């Protein structure tokens, strides 16, 4: 269809930062943060060294003006030290440690899972990022809208909101590969962030989602999510992604409000070949079709007749329909004879394609631009201009192919979890195109 952190409460409390003057030089021996560090056990050295932590924002040193502390976590326990007037936190330690912060100003965040200190590299600089301000209410169709890469925050005010999630909407403005990744501190190992990812458009949300609860830094319980996506230039502006961010906790004393911070980042150019589409143009002679049906004694408007959907007790059975080579249309089939002509809803809603406008495929929020590699926009537009007052058109060979591609692309039938299946309908893989079809009786 037309086609969307927190660390611990201590990590994101409060801290005012003061920008230093002049250009910044990285401290000698600073690790600068690395995922390759060793975060457990001591090494064989026995001497104790002065371990230091520096804060950096936008390439400049920052000095906290309130109570911010550095925390070294290792096998020997946890050691903390405040930042002094020079913006340095110092501790005398021996061994290997993970380095995090406590008391950071609510306007800033950092990645707590990438900084390590050892006897060989005891000095660490932690890079801070400002939380991006965004508009919205965090609910469906009034999401917090992300318009650029950066660092963002989901603030939960209740346990119910933690279960149901906060809605974010992201619509990349440029082609490329992107990722969204939570940065929950894995040291506490009490919170597990989750992202439910829906594709669709601004006013429509896909009925199915991808549940992402792995991919980032993790421990035994806390597993940061990471979701990767890519868009080709043809898809920009058409596809949006909704991220419903929520979390589970294995402790009951979570204090609210509670934050989950996450990063949206650009990862490189998109694989354009994976997203190329073939534009499908209709071959149907629309005026000739009306003339043909008139010659067959068929009233185009099917006046006085009753519409019947093409399911048999909620089963779509392809064996009950057959393509007639003589008239170029699909019909009901009793095993020997052709029956009523099969029609498809095009620009009116059906039992399974429901829109606010009631315009079916022509609703502005229903996407036919990329259906299994085919662009059907102009195809559907052409058919819609010739439907009857019920929004229906006789099912041609090419219209049947379109319906099949649409159902497959939208996962209407997906091992019991598809949109149609959640509404009680069943179909084989080959027969799911019948989802929007029916015939007239009487």
N, C-alpha and C positions, 0 to 999 in steps of 0.2 A: 504494500500500500504506500500512497504518495507520502511518497516517501516525501545518554541520555537515554586530621583525618584523625590532635588526636593522638596523637601519640599519647602519652598519659596526661592526666590533668596537671601533673607537676610540670611536664615539659612545656605546656602551653599556658602558663599562668600569665605573669606580666613583667615587662622590662622596658625601660626607656633607654634608647641607644643614642650616643653622642658621637657625631662624625669627627674623626681626627683630621688633621690638616696635612697637606702635602701628599706626595705619591707614596704608595704602600710597597714595602719590600717584604717578601715572605721570610719568616724567621728561619734562621739556620737550623737544619735538622728537622724542620716541620714536615709531617707526613702529608698535610693538606687533605687528608681523608682518602682512604683507599679500601676497596672491597677485598683486597688481597691480604689484609692484615690478619694476624693471628689473635683471636679474641679469648683465648683461654690458656691457663697454665703459665707458669713462669719459665724463663729460660735458665740457662746454667750460670748466669752472672749472679754474684752475691752482693755486689755493691748497689746502694740505693742512689737513684738519680733524681734530680728535680724535674718532674713532669710539668709541662706548661700547656695551657690552652689559650689561644687568641681568637677573637671574633673578627670577621670581615664581612662588610656589606658593600656591594657594588664596587669591589676592588679597593676599598679603603678600610683602615682599621676602625673598629667601633668600640667604644667604652661604655659599658652599662652604667647608669646612674642610680639604679636601685639594686635590690638583692637578687642577682643572678649567680648561679653556682655551676661549676663544672663537676661532672660526676664520672669517676673511673670505675668500671665494673669488671671484676676479674675473679679468678678462682679464690683469691685471698679476701674477697668481700667487696664492699663498695666504699670508696673514699670520695669525699666532696670537698670543694674549696671555692670560696667566693672570688669574684673578679675584683682586683684592686683598682686603685685610681689610675693605673697605667693600662687597664684593660687586660690584665693577665691573671689567670688562675693558676696557682702553683701548688703542687703536692710532692712530697718525698715518697717515692714508690719503688718497687722492684717487681718486674714481671711484665705481662702482656695484659692490656685492658681495652675494653670498648669505652669510647668517650661520648657522653651525652650532656645535655644541659637541663637545668631546672630553673623555672622562674622567668622564661623568655616573654618579652612583651607580646601582647595578643596581636599586634600588627605584623609580626614576623613569624617565620617558620624556618626550618632547616631539615635536612635528612639525618635522622638520628642513627641510621643503620650502616653508615659508611666510614665512621671515624674510629681509628685504632691508635694506641700508643704502646710502644715497647721500649726496653732499655736502649735499643739501638736507635730508635726514632721517638724520643720522649716528648717532642713538641708537635702540637696539632693546631692547625687553624681551621675553624669551623665557619663555613660560608652561610650567611643568613640571606633569606629572601623575603620580600614583602608580600603579604597575602593580597591577592588581587580582589578589588571590590567589584561585585557584580549585582545586577538587579534581578528581581523576581521574588517569589514567595516559597519556592522549593516544593511546589505541588504540581500535579499533572496539568499541562497546558498553561501553567504560570510558573515555569521552572526557573531556577537560577541559570541565566544564560551565559555560557562561556564563549567569548568572542576571539580569544587569542591564547597562545601558549602561556604558561606561567604556573604559579602556585595558588591553590584554592583551598577553601575550608568548608566543611559541612559541620554545622553546629547543631547538636541534638539537645532538645530541651526536656525530653521525657523518654521513659522506657518504651512507650508505644511508638514514638517516632523512631527510636533505634530499630524496632522490629520492622516497621513499615517502610522506612527509608526517606531520604530527601532527594528530590528530583533536580538533576542538572541537565541542561541541553547544550550540546556542542555541535556547531555547524562550521567545519573548517572553511576558510575563505580561499585557500590555495590548495592545489593538488599536492599530494605527498603522503608519506607514512607518518602516523602519529601514535602516541601511546598515552594512556592515562594510568597512573600508578599511585597507590596509596603509600604514605610514608609513616606508618604507625611504628612506634618504638617496639622492637621485638624483645627488648630486655625484660620488661615487666611480664610479658607472655600471658596477658589476661584478656586482651581484646582481639577479636578476629573480624577485620573489615571485609565487606562483600559488596560487589557492584553487580547489579542486574542491568544488562545493556540491551536496549531496545532500538531498533531502527525504524524509520518512518519519516514523517514530515512534521512541521511545526504544530499542526492541529490534529495529527493522527498518530497514534502509537501502535506499533505492531502488536498483535495478540500474543506473540511468543518472545522470549528473551534468552540471552546468553547469561548464565550465572557465572561470574568470574570471582573466585576467591583464592587464587594462587597466582604465581608468576613473579611476585616481587620478593623482597627480603622476608625471611620467615624463621620461626622457631617451632617448637613442638605444638603450640596452640595458635599463636599469632602468625598469620600468613597474609602478607600484603598482596592485594590484587594488582594485576597489571593486564590491561587490555590493549591490543594493538589493532589499528585500523589503517586503511589506506583508501584514498580517493583519487580517481583520474580527473583530469580537467573537465571532462564531459559531465561529471557528477557533481561538480561544485554548485552549491545553491539548491540542489534537489534533495540531497540526503542529509538528515540530521541524526544525531545519536543522543539517546537519553541514557543517563547514568543514574540509576536509583541506588544511592549509597546508603548502606545500612551496616549494622554490626551485631555480632553475638559477643557475649561475655561469659566467662566462667566464674565470675565473682558477682555477688549480689549488691555490693555497696558502691556501685558506680555513682559518682557525683555528677549532677547535671547543673548547668550546661556542660556538654562533653564534645570535644572536637575531633574530627577526623580530617587530617590534611592530605592533599594529593597534588600531584604534578601532572600537567598536560604538556607534553613536549613533542617537538618535531624530530622525526627520526631519519628523514631522507626522502629522496624522490620516490614517487609511486611507480610500481611496475605497470606501466601503461598498457602493456599487452594483455594483462589480466583483466582489464576493464573496458576494452574496446567493444563496441556494440555495432550490430548491423541494423540499419534502419529498414523496417518492413513497410512496404507500400501495398495497399490493397489492389488486388487484381480484379475484384468484383465489378461487374457492370450493374450499378445500382438501379438505374432506370429500367434496364432490360429485365431485371429480376421482378420488379413490380408488374411489368407486362406479362412475364411468364406466369406468375401466380394468378393473375386475372384470367389468363387463357385456361388455367387449370381449374377455374371456378372457385379460387380461394380469395376471400375478402381480405385485403391487406390489413384492415383494422380488426378482423375477426369479431365483428359486431355480434353481440348476443351469445358469444361462446364463453366458456369457463376456463380459466388458466389452471393448469396442473403442473407442479414442479416434477422434474424428471427423476425423482427418487422413488424407490419401492420400499416403503416402510423404513425410510432413512438410509437405505442402501442405494448407491449409484451403480447400476448394473449395465455395463456396456453391451452385454448380450441382448438387451432389449431395444437397441438402436442400431441402425445400419445406414451407411452412406449409399445413396442412390446415384449411380453413375449417369443415369439418363437425365435427371433434372439438376444434378450437382448440389443436392441438399441432403442433410441428415433427416431420417424419419424414424418413427417407432417401427419395430420389427417383431413379428410374432413367430419367427422361425421360417416362414414361407412367404409372407406378404408384407409390403410396405404399408405403414399406417400414416398417422398424422405427421405433419412436418414438425420438426424440432426447432424451437426458437430460443434465442439467447437474450437475456436482459443486457442492454448496452448502456443506455443513459437513464436508467431507472434502477432503484435499489432492488435487491433480491433477498431471499431468506438468509444468505450468508455474506452478502456485500451490502452493508448498511452504512450510510453516510448522513451527515447533518443536512446536506443539501438535497438528499434523495436522488442524486443524479448518477448513481452507480459509478461506472468507470470514468465518467466525465466530471466527477467531483474534483475540485482543485487539489484535494489532499490525497488522491489516489494516484499512485505513480505507475506508469506503464513504460517508463523510459529504459529500464534495464531489466528485462525478464529473460534470465538465462542467456545473456549476451545479445538480446534483440531489443531494439527500440521500437515500441508499438504506438508511440504518441500520435503520429499522423494517421496510422491505421485505424485506431479507435475513433479519432476525430471524424474521419471519413464515414465510417459506419454509423456514427451517431446522427449524422445529418439525414439519414434515410430510415430511421426506425418508425414504427407505428406509435400510436398514442400511449401504448403501454411501455414504450422504450425498448421494444423488442425487434430483432431482425432474424430472419431464417438462418439456421446454422449452415454455413458453407464449409468447405474443406479448410480454407485458411482461417476462418473464424474459430473452428474447432481447435486448430493448432495454437492460436492465440490463447484460448481459454485454458488449454493444458499448460502452456508456458506460465501463465499467470498463477495458476494454482500451485504449480511446483515451486515457482520463485517465492511465493508467499507462504509456503509450507502449510497449506490448508490440510494436508494429510501427512503426518509425520510420526509413524509408529505409535499412534494413539495420542500424541501430544499436539497435533495440528489444530488450527483454528476451527475447521469444520468438525473435527473429531470431538473437540470440547463441547460442541453443540449437538452431539449425538449422531453425527453422520459418519458413514463408512464408505470406503471405496478402495478398489485396487489402484495400483500406480497408474495404469493405463486409462482408467475410466474417470479420473477425478475432474476432467474438463466439464463433466455434466453438472458441476456445482451451481452454475448460473443459468441452467437451461430448463425448459419446460415445453408444454404443448397446449393447444386449445382443444377443448371437447365441447360437443353440443351442436 
